[in-house]
Amino acid sequence: MDTSLSTIAVVGLGTMGTGIAEVLALAGREVIGIDISEAAALGAVTSLEASTARAVGRGRITEQERTDALARFRTSDDLRTAADAELVIEVVPETYEIKQQVFRELDAIVSPTAILATGTNALSVTRLAAESQHPERVLGLHFFNPAPAMKLVEVVSSVLTAPPAVEAVTALARELGKEPVAVGDRPGFVADGLLFGYLNQAAAMYEANYASREDIDAAMKLGCGLPMGPLALLDLIGIDTARTVLEAMYAESHDRLHAPAPVLGQLSSAGLTGRKAGRGFYTYDAPGGQAVVPDALTPAADAASGAGRDVASVGVAGSGTMASGIAEVFAKAGYDVVLAARSREKADVAKGRIAKSLERSVTKGRLTAEARDETLARITAAGSLDAFAEVDLAVEAVAEDLEIKQQLFAALDKVCRPGAVLATTTSSLPVVAIARATARPEDVIGMHFFNPAPAMKLVEVVRTVLTADDVHATVRAVCARIRKHPVDCGDRAGFIVNALLFPYLNNAIKMVEEHYASLDDIDAAMKLGGGYPMGPFELLDVVGLDVSLAIEKVLHQEFRDPGLAPAPLLEHLVAAGCLGRKTGRGFREYARR
C-alpha cells in the first residue's frame, strides 16, 4: 500500500466531492477532481474559489495559502487522469451500478498499490470491494457535509480490507484535522445508522399529522440542542438520498423503524427532493437555495388560537428540581406563585433552591439584585395544596407515576376554583388518564417543560381529546409571557421530543450490544458528525438509565413496535443499580460527589 498519499483523485464533483477536494487542497495535497459533467467541474472550481476567498476574508487562511491551494486543484472529465493518484475517493451517485463501474475502470488505470475509497453512506463496502481486482485496497471513507466544517470521518473496513490501507487513510484523516472513527461495514455505519432512523421517525410523525413541520423541527432544536430540525435536515441531505439510505438499512435490519416513511417516496417521486430541488418538506427561494419562503403550509404570523382565560397567579405542586425551576420561570415573568409540597419544610427547601439559582444569575450578571428580590418575593411556600384555592393555573411537577399524578389531580379538582387551568408536566404518561381523575377534564392540559426549566426554551403543549379550546389558548399565551416556545402535540406517548429521542438512544445501545462500535466512538460520531451537543451515552447517563428505561417501556407499550423494545443492556444496568451520573456509574463510571 502507498502510504504517502500526496496525490489524491476525487471522482464526482457534487457538493460532497467539491468539499472533500477543498479540504485536501488546503492540506497541501495535489488534487485531481474528476467528473463526466463539464458543468460540475466548472462549478467545483468556482465553489473552491469562493469558499477560499471567504476563508481569507475571515482570517482563517492567508492569500498565499489560498493561491497555493487553488494551484493544487485541477479538474478533468477523464478517469484516466487518476493514473498517478495514490488514493482515489469516489463520491458518485449512490448506486451499486455506478460505483462498481467506477471501481472496475480504476482497476485498469491506477497503480496496484493505490488505495480506492468509497464515500458511500448506505451501500456495502464489501460488495463494492468484491468487484475490484484488488479488494484488499478498497475501503470506505465517509466524510460529512459540509466536508470543510465537519470533523468526523468514518473509516470503514470490509472483511477484505488490508490493515495498511486503513492505517494510511486514518493517518491522512488526522493530518486533515479530522477525527477518524473506525467502523465495520453495515449500512449507515455509526452516525447515519443512528441519524436516519431518527429522521425517518420524524417524517412519519409529520405524515401522520401529529405535529406541524415547524413544531417538530423547533421541538428537536430547542428540546435537544440540535443545530437543525429533522425535516429541515432531510431537505438538506436530499429526501431521495435519505430514502436510499433507509432502504439499504431496512434491507439488512428488517426493523420497521428503518422502513422508509411513505412520504419520503411520495416526495421523491414528485421531484420534491429538498433544497436542491427548491422544495421538499419546506419551500426554498430557488433550487439549491437556503432561505425558506412561505408556502401554503406556513402558519400565519398573527394566527390566533382563540381567546384564553386570565392568568395572574400560578400554583406549582412539587419540591424537586423541575418544580422549583418552573416556579422560578413563572415568578421571573411577573406571576404570583404558590409553591406547594407535601410539607412546609420541603416547600421551603425548594424555595431555597430557587434563591440559590437567582443568586447565581446575579453573580453572572444576568439578573440584578433588585430583580432577584422581587422574583423571590412573588413566591409563597406552602405545605398543602389548599393554598391553590385562588390560583388561575395549577402546574404539577411531581413523580412520573400515573397513580401519584391521578391522586394529585383529584385533590386539585377539589381545591382549585372553577375555571382554573390544571396542567401536568408529564413527559410520557397519557394526559387524558390524568384528566379523568378530575370532574373537569376539559380544564386539563399538558405543559411539558424541559430540564433545567429556567434555561430550556421549549414547552410541549399537549392537548387531549377533551381539552377545551380556551384552555389551549390560555397555555399558549402563558408560554409567550414566560418567554418559552410552545409546540402543539397530541396526547400520545413521548409527545414529540421523547418519541424521537429515545428510539435513537435505544438504537445506540443496541450498537454497543452488537459490538459494532465502542461507547466513545459512537458518542464522538454523533457529536462530530451529527452536531449533537452530547453523545447518546453521555446523555443517557445524565438523564438517568432508570428514567430512560421507563420512557422506552411506555413507547413500546403504546406503539407495539418490536424496534422500540428496550435494549437488554439498558435493562441489565438498571437492574444492577447503575443508573448514570446520579449513582456514580451508568454506561461510564463517575467520581462520586
PyMOL commands that set and color helices and strands:
alter all, ss='L'
color gray80, all
select helices_A, chain A and resi 15-26+38-57+63-71+79-82+96-107+125-130+135-137+163-175+191-207+213-224+230-237+239-253+256-258+262-269+275-277+321-332+344-363+369-377+385-388+402-415+431-435+441-443+469-481+497-513+519-530+536-543+545-559+562-564+568-575+581-583
alter helices_A, ss='H'
color red, helices_A
select strands_A, chain A and resi 7-11+30-34+73-76+87-90+115-118+138-143+152-156+179-183+283-284+292-293+313-317+336-340+379-382+393-396+421-424+444-449+458-463+485-490
alter strands_A, ss='S'
color yellow, strands_A
deselect
rebuild
show_as cartoon
